[in-house]
Amino acid sequence: MPLSGKQKKTKYIFVTGGVASSLGKGIIASSLAKLLQARGLSVTIQKLDPYLNVDPGTLNPYEHGECYVTDDGAETDLDLGHYERFLNVQTSQANNVTTGRIYYNVLSKERKGDFLGKTVQVIPHITDEIKRNIRLLGDNGKYDIIITEIGGCVGDIESLPFIEAVRQLKWELGEKNMLTIHLTLVPYLKSAEELKTKPTQHSVKQLQESGIQPDIIVCRTEHHLPAEIRKKIALFCNVEINSVIEAMDAKTIYEVPMLMKKEKLDQRVLYMLDVYNDHDADMKKWEEFLQRLKKPEHEVTIGLIGKYVELKDAYKSIIESFIHAGAVNNCKVKISWIHSESLVVGSTEEKLKNLDAVLVAPGFGERGIEGKIEAVKYVRENDIPFLGICLGMQMAVIEYARNVLGWSGAHSTEMEKNTEYPVIDLMEDQQNVENKGGTMRLGSYNCKLTDKSLAKKIYGKSKISERHRHRWEFNNKYRKDFEANGLFIGGTNPENDLVEIIEIPTKKFFIGVQYHPELKSTVLQPHPLFISFVKAALDYSKWKVSKK
């Protein structure tokens, strides 16, 4: 039930973290947003990242995990993926702000003379720009509540301007229009056999020294918080006992909204923001999803072949897409992580022969490329279900050129500039690009699906829109050669005729896509391509059993 009348003013919630990183601020923020949304409120989430990169687009995945791309072409933090997967609401450039972007904006204004000769300082100029960005989403009138997650830990030098901006906003927004949730760790010491609240006390004290008193404290813990521990935290951290929320470790992140509902976090937030809402959170569809997730009838093993498999967060959206699609198929998807550099001639069969399907993941650069090509060759020749995403699709094109068309030197000009057969080539509008940040083909582009293609059957329509992040493309110069030799073009961009989807119709399931379908899969709307891929893996698994 949206806010109305005197309550129409957008309310703001800030989520900070302390004690340790990776406690799950993004999941807590997403879970709270889901509960508020389930009550009929319009909610969105934004992330403030303290690093100096303008965006994570130029970061190595080992540094910061996956780079998530929005419909409007923003390269953002992977937490925005959680926001979209939980809320089923699109995010945008305004939902992710970095220190780098803040300083870039302020310095650009300074160069233009917008400050009229004033000395540019952190306060007020940097903090004013932070506040402007925080309020951008609220000023459009679309949302009842905006949740802002502040990256890093309280006490980090990098986060101080963000914390100061939040302190100032408390007075500007007025009473009952904002609150702060602080996520901390309550560790359990085995030797003493007790939970320790001191880290939480120190973390809250650090936040208070910056001028912010948290309204709610969410305690990440491996054990239930007894009443006396909650009382102690409330007493020493200056909050009411009802504002001490237990966040137990969960088997899956998708259980967290239900845990937060049990803890009445959404009720507490609405009470403190003075928002009247008589709707209980309707989580029926979410609970149905959880039931399928927890009690699958089947199991498949899918090989994920990539260059960054040591850090699973590099493929976060793909992992979550498998979870969504697995639930639809009543099937648990086990991922077999395979480093592409480990795949060489002679070793590929041993690593891939027992898999039910193979996904060749996206990436950049030449490291591990030949391993990906070897993997595609093996699954194509042995008719194992295959899905190639972005670079994975390009590797499928190169493998087909080399081993079916007989062009042994075929390659991508990304890896081999002077290749005899540049079947993957740099896009025309990328030829003279020098700056690497934000200059790729980014965001949502249309794709027209070819009649009689497997893709059209999967999507159930002839026109789709998917998100992109790449520079190199299928070279249309060789399109007729591929089509004459059995490679089917399943979809193209209607504006520039670029190839978006390749298929081999004679195989059980062989699809490569230039775009990133994993970026649009959510709990309530699993991506059809992943649903069909998991179904193909399940069918192949059953077929193997029948052949024994």
Secondary structure, DSSP 8 states (H G I E B T S, - for coil): ----GGG-S-EEEEEEE-SSS-S-HHHHHHHHHHHHHHTT--EEEEEEE-SSSSSGGGS-HHHHS--EE-TT--EE-THHHHHHHHH-----GGGEEEHHHHHHHHHHHHHHTTTTT----IIIIIHHHHHHHHHHHHHTS--SEEEEEE-S-TT-GGGHHHHHHHHHHHHHH-TTSEEEEEEEE--EETTTTEE--HHHHHHHHHHHHTT---SEEEEEESS---HHHHHHHHHHHT--GGGEEEEE--SSGGGHHHHHHHTTHHHHHHHHTT---------HHHHHHHHHHHS-SEEEEEEEEES-TTSGGGGHHHHHHHHHHHHHTTEEEEEEEEEGGG--TTTHHHHHTT-SEEEE----SSTTHHHHHHHHHHHHHTT--EEEETHHHHHHHHHHHHHTS--TT-EETTT-TT-SSEEEEE-GGGTT----TT-SEEEEEEEEE-TT-HHHHHHTSSEEEEEEEESEEE-GGGHHHHHHTT-EEEEE-TTT--EEEEE-TTSSSEEEESS-GGGG--SSS--HHHHHHHHHHHHHHHHHHHH-
